Amino acid sequence: MTQTIQSVDVAICTWNRESLLQQTLQSVAMLSVPNDVSLTVLLVDNGSTDRTPEVIQEFVDSDVGFRVVALKESRQGHTFSRNCGVAASLADLILWTDDDVLLPSDWIEAYVAAAEAQPNVDFWGGQIEPEFVGGKPNWIDATWDIVQGCFAARDLGPESIELTEDRLPYGANFAVRGAVQRENLFSTELGRRGDLVLGEDEIDFMKRLIAAGHRGRWVPSSPVKHLIPTKRATVDYVHDYFVGQGCILAARGEAWHENVDQLRQESKRERWQFQMKRYFSSPQTWVSHLVRSALARGQADFLQGKK
């Protein structure tokens, strides 16, 4: 038994990434839409101060052959923007991606085929392959097993497998049945806010779906490329990412402990180790100290904010 998909929404939330967004929208314009499927692209601007509004309007005014809707969300935060997109969606299937991603032309076709062939499944996800615009630094390559999460790398293999709480896709490449999505919003306690690298809102969302009895499947035929500009292939970006991960640990009740002063001392001690070893130790060694310093700081910041 199949389930017909008649309408698809592609939702993209954006904040101050005009040049990357332009590249993403160029790939959106090249998407192939299955016969008898109507496509709407939802572009949610989260209060950008660069040329993002102009880039969006240019795309709205262009002749791309499908409907484009420009939305604005004044509350800063990725999840506020995502929920704004959900509120505007009426489609049978919602496809989520980011403003720094290149989509293959058959991306929509792959998800529509999966959704029609798997009527008992409610959400899907696909591969994310980071593409370092200025080349991947050697230290990142040497510590890829540690830092790949910073760059949203995700690959669950070449087979269509069941998604579980421990095996989920990431936010730059997933799809949800529209009716299910509209009944389950993203938690506004999570997600990126401005320059704060706090994510996992889609992970929380999918875990809640599974807990409620919804099934998910991996779609190996729907890979996307995640563009990593040179300014993000840095020690500072990795540090900020793991500060966000430390905040998430504390928010889940999984902090190493709840002594804020001790966490700050641990962060300083690990930071000192990082600074000392960076110039004579292997990248695996000094990156490990950098990560622990950032995690401790994130936990301390979150716990202090709760007091």
C-alpha positions in Angstrom: 0.0 0.0 0.0 1.3 3.4 -0.9 0.4 6.9 0.3 0.3 9.7 -2.3 2.2 12.9 -1.6 0.5 15.8 -3.4 2.3 18.8 -1.8 5.8 19.5 -0.4 7.2 22.4 1.6 10.9 23.0 1.7 11.7 25.1 4.8 14.9 27.1 5.3 15.6 29.3 8.3 18.3 31.9 7.9 20.2 34.6 9.8 22.9 36.8 8.4 24.4 34.4 5.8 23.6 36.2 2.6 26.4 34.7 0.4 25.9 31.2 1.6 22.1 31.5 1.3 22.5 32.6 -2.3 24.4 29.4 -3.1 21.7 27.4 -1.3 18.9 29.0 -3.2 20.7 28.4 -6.5 20.6 24.7 -5.7 17.0 25.0 -4.7 16.1 26.5 -8.1 17.5 23.4 -9.7 15.4 20.9 -7.8 13.4 18.4 -9.8 9.8 18.2 -8.6 7.9 15.0 -9.2 4.8 15.1 -11.4 1.6 16.0 -9.7 3.5 17.4 -6.6 3.1 21.1 -5.8 6.2 22.7 -4.2 6.4 25.7 -1.9 9.7 27.0 -0.5 9.4 28.7 2.9 12.2 31.1 3.7 12.2 32.4 7.3 14.4 35.4 8.0 15.3 35.6 11.7 16.0 39.3 11.9 19.0 39.5 9.5 21.0 42.7 9.4 22.9 42.0 6.2 21.6 41.6 2.7 19.6 38.5 3.5 16.2 40.1 3.1 17.2 41.4 -0.3 18.5 37.9 -1.3 15.2 36.4 -0.2 13.1 39.0 -2.1 15.2 38.4 -5.3 14.4 34.7 -5.1 10.7 35.4 -4.4 10.7 37.6 -7.5 12.6 35.1 -9.7 10.9 32.7 -12.1 11.7 29.4 -10.5 8.5 27.6 -11.4 7.2 27.0 -7.9 5.8 29.1 -5.1 8.2 30.9 -2.7 7.0 32.4 0.6 9.1 35.0 2.5 8.5 34.9 6.3 9.9 36.9 9.2 10.5 35.8 12.8 11.6 38.6 15.1 12.3 36.4 18.1 16.0 35.4 17.9 16.5 31.6 17.7 16.6 28.8 15.2 13.6 27.0 16.9 11.5 30.1 16.8 12.2 30.3 13.1 11.5 26.7 12.6 8.1 26.9 14.4 7.3 30.0 12.2 7.9 27.8 9.1 5.7 25.1 10.6 2.9 27.5 11.2 2.9 28.6 7.5 3.1 25.0 6.2 0.1 23.2 4.8 1.9 20.5 2.8 1.8 16.7 3.0 5.5 16.6 3.5 7.9 19.1 5.0 11.6 19.0 4.0 14.1 20.8 6.3 17.5 22.1 5.3 19.8 25.0 6.2 21.0 28.2 4.6 24.5 26.8 4.0 23.7 23.6 2.1 23.8 22.5 -1.5 21.0 20.2 -2.5 21.1 17.6 -5.3 18.6 18.0 -8.0 16.7 14.8 -7.0 16.5 15.6 -3.3 12.8 16.1 -3.3 12.2 13.0 -5.4 14.1 10.8 -3.0 12.0 11.9 0.0 8.7 11.8 -1.9 9.5 8.3 -3.0 10.3 7.2 0.5 7.2 8.8 2.0 4.9 7.2 -0.6 6.5 3.8 -0.2 6.6 3.8 3.6 3.1 4.8 4.7 3.8 3.7 8.3 6.8 5.9 8.6 6.5 9.6 9.7 10.0 11.1 9.4 13.2 10.5 7.4 16.8 11.8 7.2 19.7 11.7 4.9 23.5 12.1 4.6 25.3 15.4 5.3 28.7 15.8 3.8 30.8 18.8 4.9 32.5 20.7 2.1 35.3 23.0 3.4 35.3 25.9 1.1 38.9 26.9 1.8 40.1 23.3 2.3 40.1 21.2 5.4 42.9 22.2 7.9 45.2 19.4 8.8 44.4 19.5 12.5 40.7 19.1 11.7 41.4 16.2 9.5 43.6 14.6 12.2 40.8 15.0 14.8 37.8 14.3 12.7 36.4 11.6 15.0 36.3 14.3 17.8 35.2 17.4 15.9 33.0 16.1 13.0 29.8 17.1 15.0 30.9 20.7 14.8 30.4 20.6 11.1 27.2 18.5 11.0 28.7 15.5 9.3 26.2 12.6 9.3 26.2 9.3 7.4 24.3 6.3 8.7 25.3 4.2 5.8 24.1 3.0 2.3 21.0 1.1 3.5 17.5 2.3 4.4 17.6 1.5 8.2 15.2 2.2 11.0 15.9 5.4 13.0 16.3 5.1 16.8 17.0 7.5 19.6 20.7 6.7 19.2 20.7 6.8 15.4 19.1 10.0 14.1 19.7 12.4 11.2 20.8 16.0 11.7 18.9 19.3 11.0 20.3 20.1 7.6 18.7 17.1 5.9 15.5 15.6 7.2 11.8 15.4 6.3 8.5 15.0 8.3 5.0 14.3 7.3 3.2 17.6 7.5 0.4 16.5 9.8 2.8 15.0 12.3 5.1 18.1 12.1 2.2 20.5 12.8 1.3 18.6 15.9 4.9 18.5 17.2 6.8 21.8 17.4 10.5 22.4 18.1 11.5 23.2 21.7 12.4 26.9 22.0 14.6 26.0 24.9 17.1 24.5 22.4 18.5 25.6 19.1 21.0 28.2 18.0 20.5 31.8 19.1 22.6 34.4 17.2 26.2 33.4 17.7 25.5 30.9 20.5 26.2 27.5 19.0 23.5 25.6 20.8 21.8 22.9 18.7 20.2 19.5 19.0 16.7 20.9 18.7 16.0 18.5 15.8 17.4 15.6 17.9 15.1 16.5 20.7 12.2 16.8 18.3 12.8 13.3 16.7 13.3 11.6 20.1 9.9 13.0 21.1 8.4 11.6 17.9 9.8 8.1 18.6 8.6 8.3 22.2 5.1 9.0 20.9 5.2 6.0 18.6 6.2 7.5 15.3 8.7 5.7 13.1 11.7 7.1 11.2 13.8 5.8 8.3 17.1 6.6 6.8 17.1 7.7 3.1 20.5 7.0 1.7 19.6 8.5 -1.7 19.2 12.0 -0.4 22.7 13.4 0.4 23.4 17.1 0.8 26.7 19.1 1.0 27.2 21.4 4.0 29.3 24.4 3.1 32.0 25.2 5.7 33.5 28.7 5.2 37.0 29.4 6.3 35.9 31.4 9.3 34.2 28.3 10.7 37.1 25.9 10.2 38.8 27.4 13.3 39.8 26.6 16.8 37.4 29.4 18.1 34.4 27.8 16.3 35.2 24.3 17.7 35.5 25.9 21.1 32.1 27.7 20.8 30.4 24.5 19.5 31.5 22.6 22.6 30.5 25.4 24.9 27.0 24.9 23.4 27.3 21.1 24.0 28.2 21.8 27.6 25.1 23.9 28.0 23.0 21.0 26.6 24.6 18.5 29.0 23.6 20.7 31.9 20.1 21.3 30.5 19.6 17.5 30.3 20.7 17.1 33.9 23.9 15.4 32.7 26.4 17.9 34.0 29.7 16.5 35.3 28.6 18.0 38.7 26.8 21.2 39.8 29.7 23.0 41.5 30.0 26.1 39.2 33.2 27.3 40.7 34.8 23.9 40.3 33.6 23.7 36.7 35.2 27.1 35.9 38.5 26.0 37.5 38.3 22.8 35.4 37.7 24.9 32.3 40.7 27.2 33.0 43.0 24.2 33.8 42.0 22.4 30.5 42.4 25.7 28.6 45.9 26.1 30.0 46.8 22.5 28.9 45.4 23.3 25.5 47.5 26.4 25.1 50.7 24.8 26.4 50.4 21.6 24.3 49.1 23.1 21.1 52.6 23.8 19.8 54.4 20.5 20.6 51.7 17.8 21.0 49.6 16.0 18.5 46.3 17.6 17.4 44.4 14.8 19.1 46.0 15.8 22.5 45.5 19.5 22.4 42.0 19.4 20.8 40.9 17.0 23.6 41.9 19.7 26.1 40.2 22.4 24.1 37.0 20.3 24.1 37.0 19.6 27.8 37.6 23.3 28.6 34.7 24.3 26.4 32.4 21.6 27.8 33.2 22.7 31.4 32.6 26.3 30.6 29.2 25.6 28.9 28.0 23.6 31.9 29.1 26.4 34.3 27.4 29.1 32.2 24.2 27.2 32.1 24.1 26.3 35.8 25.0 29.8 36.8 22.2 31.2 34.6 19.8 29.0 36.5 20.7 30.4 39.9 
